[in-house]
């Protein structure tokens, strides 16, 4: 995994999932530019409607990180990136990486 890759970060205490473009992964934690998975549908609708959209860039300390996985399709099941692009008409990687030049 490297900067700009689309990832899903599963967190504990409290339990949540965050999806977006990886900015950094090191022993201290994970920095991702994206959205909480619970706001996926709303974000896709905002982008599709042409309204202003700004993803969050957040740092999660490693003690909260349970798992970091690449956002990839699983057989017939599309990735979140593919689903977002289909719903919004925009590639989320472009939206989530524009601020750091990738």
BATIRO-461873 format. One line per 4 residues: their letters; for each residue x, y, z of N, C-alpha, C. Coordinates in steps of 0.05 Angstrom, whole numbers, plus 5000, padded with zeros to 4 digits. Atoms other than C-alpha are relative to their C-alpha. Example, Ala and Ser with C-alpha at 12.3 -4.5 7.8 and 13.67 -1.06 7.14 Angstrom:
% BATIRO-461873
as) 5018/4976/5000/5246/4910/5156/5018/5024/5000 ~ 4984/4976/4999/5273/4979/5143/4985/5022/5014
//
This chain:
% BATIRO-461873
xxxx) 5017/4976/5000/5000/5000/5000/5018/5025/5000 ~ 4985/4975/5002/5024/5069/4983/4981/5024/4999 ~ 5016/4976/5001/5001/5141/4983/4984/5001/4974 ~ 5018/4998/5022/4941/5151/4938/4983/4975/4996
xxxx) 5016/5024/5002/4916/5079/4943/4974/5003/5015 ~ 5026/5000/4987/4842/5073/4960/4999/4978/5021 ~ 4999/5020/4978/4835/5038/5028/4974/5003/5017 ~ 5021/5000/4980/4784/5020/5080/5014/4995/5027
xxxx) 4988/5002/4974/4806/5031/5152/4979/4993/5020 ~ 5018/5009/4979/4770/4992/5206/5012/5008/5027 ~ 4991/4988/4975/4775/5026/5274/4985/4988/5024 ~ 5013/5008/4976/4759/5006/5345/5000/5023/5020
xxxx) 5002/4981/4978/4738/5047/5406/4997/5029/4992 ~ 5023/5015/5008/4690/5069/5378/5004/4986/4973 ~ 4999/5016/5025/4678/5019/5322/4990/5017/4977 ~ 5008/4986/5024/4676/5053/5254/5018/4992/4977
xxxx) 4984/5005/5024/4701/5048/5183/5003/5026/4985 ~ 4993/4976/5015/4734/5102/5142/5011/4992/4973 ~ 4992/5008/5027/4744/5099/5067/5011/5024/4986 ~ 4989/4978/5015/4789/5141/5024/5028/4994/4989
xxxx) 4973/5002/5011/4858/5154/4995/5021/5001/5023 ~ 4979/5002/4980/4917/5133/5038/5020/5023/4995 ~ 4979/4979/5001/4964/5191/5053/5026/4990/5013 ~ 4976/5009/4986/5011/5158/5103/4992/4976/5018
xxxx) 5003/5023/4983/5018/5092/5140/5027/4996/5014 ~ 4975/5003/4986/5071/5089/5194/4995/4989/5028 ~ 5005/5011/4973/5081/5061/5265/4982/5017/5018 ~ 5016/4982/4983/5046/5122/5295/4970/4997/4993
xxxx) 5028/5002/5008/4982/5112/5254/4996/5002/4970 ~ 5008/4999/5028/4945/5121/5189/4987/5028/4994 ~ 5013/4975/5009/4928/5186/5152/4986/4994/4974 ~ 5017/5006/5023/4871/5181/5102/4984/5025/4993
xxxx) 5018/4979/5009/4833/5232/5060/4976/4986/4988 ~ 5024/5014/5009/4762/5208/5052/4975/5006/5017 ~ 5025/4996/4986/4696/5197/5086/4994/4976/5018 ~ 5010/5022/4983/4663/5155/5141/4982/4983/4982
xxxx) 5016/5018/5017/4632/5094/5107/4970/5005/5003 ~ 5028/4995/4995/4565/5112/5139/4989/5023/4983 ~ 5010/4978/5016/4562/5175/5097/5005/4996/4970 ~ 4994/5007/5028/4578/5139/5031/4978/5009/4981
xxxx) 5022/4993/5018/4509/5148/4999/4996/5030/4998 ~ 5003/4970/4999/4503/5221/5021/5022/5013/4983 ~ 4978/4987/5015/4572/5238/4993/4997/4995/4970 ~ 5004/5005/5029/4557/5204/4926/4978/5018/4989
xxxx) 5022/4983/5009/4492/5243/4921/5009/5029/4998 ~ 4990/4972/5001/4527/5309/4937/5017/5004/4975 ~ 4982/4998/5023/4580/5297/4884/4983/4999/4974 ~ 5016/5002/5024/4528/5275/4833/4984/5025/4994
xxxx) 5016/4975/5003/4487/5338/4846/5017/5024/4993 ~ 4983/4978/5007/4547/5381/4833/5005/5020/5023 ~ 4996/4983/4977/4547/5411/4903/5029/4998/5009 ~ 4973/5001/4990/4613/5429/4937/5004/4976/5018
xxxx) 4994/5024/4984/4646/5368/4968/5029/5001/5008 ~ 4972/5000/4991/4708/5367/5011/5003/4976/5019 ~ 4996/5023/4983/4732/5300/5039/5017/5009/5025 ~ 4985/4995/4976/4763/5298/5109/5027/4987/4998
xxxx) 4974/5012/4997/4837/5287/5119/5004/4995/5030 ~ 4999/5007/4972/4844/5250/5185/5024/4982/5006 ~ 4979/5018/4990/4898/5216/5226/4987/4982/5021 ~ 5010/5019/4980/4880/5153/5265/5024/4988/5013
xxxx) 4977/5012/4986/4930/5132/5319/4998/4970/4998 ~ 4999/5029/5005/4952/5060/5311/4985/4984/5021 ~ 5015/5016/4980/4920/5038/5377/4970/4998/4993 ~ 5028/5003/5009/4852/5050/5344/4997/4984/4975
xxxx) 5002/5014/5026/4868/5016/5278/5000/4970/5004 ~ 5002/5029/4999/4844/4945/5273/5009/4987/4974 ~ 4994/5012/5026/4854/4935/5199/5001/5023/4979 ~ 4999/4983/5024/4874/4972/5135/5001/4981/4976
xxxx) 5001/5017/5023/4854/4939/5070/4996/5016/4974 ~ 5004/4988/5026/4858/4958/4997/4971/4998/4992 ~ 5027/5000/5011/4791/4977/4967/5001/4987/4973 ~ 4999/5015/5025/4786/4923/4914/4974/4984/4997
xxxx) 5023/5016/5005/4730/4885/4881/5005/4971/5010 ~ 4998/5028/4991/4716/4815/4907/4982/4983/4982 ~ 5016/5015/5019/4693/4772/4848/4980/5018/4986 ~ 5022/4984/5012/4626/4800/4826/4993/5025/5016
xxxx) 5007/4978/4982/4622/4849/4884/5019/5024/4994 ~ 4982/4978/5007/4648/4918/4862/5012/5013/5025 ~ 4987/4985/4978/4696/4959/4905/4983/5025/5006 ~ 5014/4975/4993/4671/5021/4941/5007/5021/4980
xxxx) 4992/4981/5021/4711/5061/4890/4982/4998/4975 ~ 5017/5005/5023/4672/5029/4833/4971/5008/5005 ~ 5028/4992/4993/4605/5038/4869/4996/5030/5002 ~ 5002/4971/4998/4619/5111/4884/5000/5013/4973
xxxx) 4998/4989/5027/4639/5125/4812/4974/4995/4985 ~ 5026/5006/5013/4575/5091/4787/4978/5018/5010 ~ 5021/4983/4989/4531/5131/4834/5004/5029/4996 ~ 4995/4971/5001/4565/5198/4829/5009/5010/4972
xxxx) 4989/4992/5026/4595/5198/4759/5028/5011/5001 ~ 4973/4990/4996/4663/5217/4788/5017/4978/5013 ~ 4982/5018/4987/4724/5176/4806/5008/5011/5027 ~ 4993/4989/4974/4733/5184/4881/5030/5004/5005
xxxx) 4971/4996/4997/4808/5176/4875/5008/5028/4992 ~ 4994/4972/5008/4809/5243/4838/4991/5019/5022 ~ 5010/4982/4979/4767/5276/4893/5017/4998/5025 ~ 4987/5003/4975/4807/5247/4950/5030/5004/4999
xxxx) 4971/4996/5002/4878/5257/4923/5008/5026/4988 ~ 4994/4975/5013/4873/5325/4889/5017/5018/5017 ~ 4987/4981/4982/4898/5362/4950/5030/4993/5005 ~ 4971/5007/4996/4964/5323/4954/5013/4991/4974
xx) 4986/5002/5025/4980/5321/4881/5002/4972/4988 ~ 5000/5027/5013/4963/5249/4863/4972/4992/4994
//
